[in-house]
Amino acid sequence: MSAPTISIRYFAGAASAAGRDEERIESPSPAPTLDSVLERLAAVRPEVAEVLTRCSFLWSGVAVRDHSAPLPLAPEGGTLDVLPPFAGG
């Protein structure tokens, strides 16, 4: 059985840094945290590592503030929105 996948959606400057709007990565564990997902993402796509330090994140539409809390992962995976700071707010 393969690991669930996480859909990553990049916005604005994060999309520019990644060179794409979207991609999928394998979940780093059955009970991933935002920190573990970001670590995996930086390993797969090192060009976004720096911008990730300034971003906000939504997990399946809900803001994630505690980077060490387990993310609820459905059998098919989940969606992480990567939101860099936007001008004007």
BALODREN-317512 format. One record per residue: residue number from 1; chain; x, y, z of N, C-alpha, C in turn. Coordinates in pm, 1 decimal, m for minus. Each point is the difference from the previous one (the first is absolute). Layout:
N
NUM A X Y Z X Y Z X Y Z
...
END
This chain:
89
1 A 84.4 m117.8 0.0 m84.4 117.8 0.0 88.9 124.1 0.0
2 A m29.4 92.8 m89.4 83.2 119.8 m8.5 m44.3 104.9 101.6
3 A 92.1 88.8 33.3 m28.0 106.4 95.8 m95.6 101.4 m62.1
4 A m81.5 64.4 83.4 m87.3 105.3 m52.0 84.3 113.1 m59.1
5 A m57.8 71.9 m94.2 71.2 112.0 m59.0 m59.0 131.1 49.2
6 A 85.0 100.8 m0.4 m41.3 133.3 40.7 7.8 89.8 m121.9
7 A m110.5 65.1 m30.7 m3.4 97.0 m109.2 48.9 132.8 54.7
8 A 100.4 55.0 m62.6 55.3 128.9 38.9 m47.3 101.7 m102.8
9 A m62.4 108.4 47.1 m41.6 108.2 m89.7 76.1 125.9 39.2
10 A 77.8 50.1 m95.0 81.2 119.2 22.8 m73.8 123.5 m51.5
11 A 14.2 110.5 71.8 m62.0 124.8 m41.0 105.8 109.1 m9.5
12 A m22.2 95.0 m91.2 81.2 121.2 m16.0 149.5 m32.1 m4.0
13 A 79.5 62.4 88.5 144.9 m16.7 m0.3 44.7 m142.4 25.1
14 A m78.8 m77.4 71.4 34.7 m141.1 23.1 m8.8 m78.0 m131.2
15 A m100.9 31.1 m81.9 m13.4 m64.5 m131.0 117.0 39.3 m89.7
16 A 39.6 125.1 8.2 113.7 47.0 m78.4 128.3 m72.2 41.5
17 A 22.8 m13.0 129.7 119.4 m68.9 49.3 m0.1 m147.5 m39.8
18 A m117.4 m62.9 6.4 m9.8 m142.9 m32.4 0.2 m25.7 m150.1
19 A m34.7 103.2 m78.2 m9.2 m18.7 m144.4 m121.9 m79.0 m41.6
20 A m98.8 m2.6 87.6 m124.2 m73.3 m27.3 m106.7 46.1 99.3
21 A m124.5 m28.2 m31.3 m111.1 35.6 88.6 m38.2 m113.2 93.4
22 A 33.4 m121.4 m40.8 m47.9 m116.8 73.6 93.2 m118.2 m18.8
23 A 2.7 m86.7 99.0 69.3 m127.7 m12.4 m47.2 m93.8 110.2
24 A 39.3 m124.9 m8.1 m36.1 m98.8 101.1 127.9 m62.3 53.4
25 A 1.2 m22.7 131.6 111.6 m70.0 62.4 m57.4 m111.2 87.3
26 A 81.6 m99.8 25.3 m40.9 m108.0 88.7 3.1 50.9 144.2
27 A m98.6 m38.9 77.8 m3.4 39.4 140.7 123.8 m53.6 70.7
28 A 64.5 83.7 82.8 120.8 m47.1 69.3 m27.0 m105.5 106.3
29 A m125.2 m13.4 43.5 m34.9 m101.1 100.4 m151.2 m16.3 1.7
30 A m51.2 m101.7 69.6 m145.1 m16.8 10.4 m67.2 112.1 80.5
31 A 77.4 66.5 86.3 m52.2 111.6 81.0 94.4 119.1 m14.6
32 A m1.4 63.4 m118.0 96.5 107.7 m23.3 m32.0 125.3 80.4
33 A 102.8 79.1 23.8 m15.6 133.5 56.4 35.5 97.9 m111.5
34 A m34.7 126.1 18.6 38.7 98.5 m100.1 152.3 4.4 m12.5
35 A 69.9 m6.7 112.2 146.7 m0.7 m5.5 53.2 m115.1 m85.4
36 A m56.2 m119.6 15.9 50.1 m114.6 m77.2 m34.5 13.2 m148.2
37 A m115.7 56.5 m30.1 m37.7 21.6 m140.6 92.4 104.2 m62.7
38 A 27.6 108.8 72.3 87.0 104.8 m53.2 142.6 m50.8 m18.0
39 A 45.4 m85.1 91.2 132.9 m59.7 m13.4 7.2 m86.1 m125.7
40 A m101.5 m81.1 m22.8 m5.3 m84.2 m120.6 m6.1 87.5 m124.0
41 A m81.7 104.1 5.6 m14.4 89.2 m115.0 131.4 70.1 m33.0
42 A 70.5 48.3 101.4 129.2 66.0 m22.2 103.3 m97.6 m57.6
43 A m8.4 m126.9 36.9 91.7 m100.3 m54.3 m30.0 m28.4 m147.2
44 A m127.8 m3.8 m33.7 m42.1 m27.4 m137.3 20.0 121.7 m89.2
45 A m24.0 118.6 54.1 5.1 123.9 m76.9 78.6 105.8 78.1
46 A 133.0 m10.9 2.9 82.5 90.2 80.3 m16.4 148.0 m34.8
47 A m40.0 28.7 m121.1 m16.0 139.5 m40.1 m111.9 72.8 74.7
48 A m89.2 m72.1 66.9 m105.9 66.7 76.9 31.0 5.0 149.4
49 A 109.4 m61.2 43.6 29.6 m9.8 143.4 m0.5 136.0 68.7
50 A 63.4 100.2 m59.5 6.9 130.9 64.3 m136.7 67.2 7.0
51 A m75.8 m6.2 m107.2 m131.5 65.4 0.9 m94.9 m67.5 99.9
52 A 16.9 m128.8 24.3 m86.0 m70.4 95.4 11.0 57.7 140.7
53 A 115.2 56.9 33.3 19.1 55.4 134.4 m84.7 124.3 23.7
54 A m51.7 61.2 m107.0 m78.7 122.8 13.4 m147.8 m20.3 m30.7
55 A m40.3 m120.2 m29.3 m136.8 m26.6 m45.6 m95.9 m33.4 114.1
56 A m127.5 14.8 m33.1 m109.1 m53.5 82.3 m51.7 m123.3 m72.8
57 A m69.3 m87.3 75.1 m42.2 m126.5 m58.3 m144.6 m32.1 36.4
58 A m70.3 m55.1 m96.6 m134.3 m53.3 22.3 5.1 m149.0 m26.8
59 A m54.6 m77.9 91.6 m11.8 m144.8 m19.4 m146.7 m29.4 m23.4
60 A m31.3 m43.6 m121.3 m139.3 m27.3 m38.5 m90.3 117.8 36.5
61 A 50.2 121.8 m24.7 m78.0 121.3 19.8 4.5 60.8 138.7
62 A 73.3 m61.2 92.9 5.9 48.8 138.2 142.6 46.9 30.6
63 A 11.0 121.6 58.3 131.7 54.5 33.3 73.0 m90.8 98.6
64 A 128.9 m20.4 m25.5 84.9 m80.1 89.2 97.8 95.0 67.7
65 A m8.1 7.1 130.9 90.7 86.3 75.8 100.8 m80.7 82.2
66 A m40.2 m118.5 43.3 89.1 m86.9 76.7 67.5 m97.1 m97.2
67 A 124.5 27.3 m31.1 71.4 m79.7 m99.2 33.0 m140.7 47.9
68 A m13.8 m25.7 130.6 33.7 m132.3 52.3 m122.4 m87.4 28.1
69 A m119.2 54.7 m20.7 m122.9 m77.3 23.1 m25.8 m93.9 m118.0
70 A m49.3 m120.0 26.3 m32.6 m91.8 m110.4 m107.7 59.2 m90.6
71 A 18.0 m17.7 m129.4 m98.9 44.4 m97.7 m97.3 m114.2 m25.5
72 A m129.2 28.8 m2.4 m96.3 m106.7 m30.4 16.7 m44.7 m145.0
73 A 38.7 m122.2 m18.1 29.0 m53.3 m132.8 m105.4 m102.7 m37.9
74 A m73.4 28.5 m106.6 m99.4 m94.1 m51.5 74.0 m113.5 m71.5
75 A m65.4 m113.3 m22.2 68.0 m111.2 m68.9 59.4 40.6 m135.2
76 A m65.0 93.1 m68.0 51.7 44.7 m130.1 101.0 114.0 12.9
77 A 19.9 52.3 120.8 98.4 105.5 22.1 m62.8 128.6 49.8
78 A 53.8 113.0 m44.0 m49.2 130.0 41.9 54.3 107.2 m92.7
79 A m39.5 124.9 26.9 42.4 112.7 m82.8 62.7 106.2 87.8
80 A 118.3 45.1 m40.7 70.6 106.1 69.0 10.9 120.6 m91.9
81 A m56.0 112.7 42.0 13.8 125.8 m73.6 115.9 76.6 58.8
82 A 90.6 45.9 m85.3 118.5 75.0 41.1 m22.8 145.9 m39.5
83 A m14.4 85.3 101.1 m38.4 139.9 m21.4 110.4 94.5 47.3
84 A 74.9 59.0 m91.6 101.2 96.5 40.8 m67.3 129.8 43.5
85 A 73.4 88.7 65.8 m58.7 129.4 35.3 m43.7 72.9 m127.4
86 A m116.8 57.9 4.4 m53.0 74.3 m114.4 12.8 148.5 26.3
87 A 30.7 77.0 m100.1 9.2 145.6 13.1 m136.4 55.2 38.0
88 A m0.6 91.6 93.7 m123.8 66.3 38.8 m83.5 m73.6 101.0
89 A 51.9 m109.2 59.0 m78.5 m62.9 104.0 11.2 m142.6 13.8
END
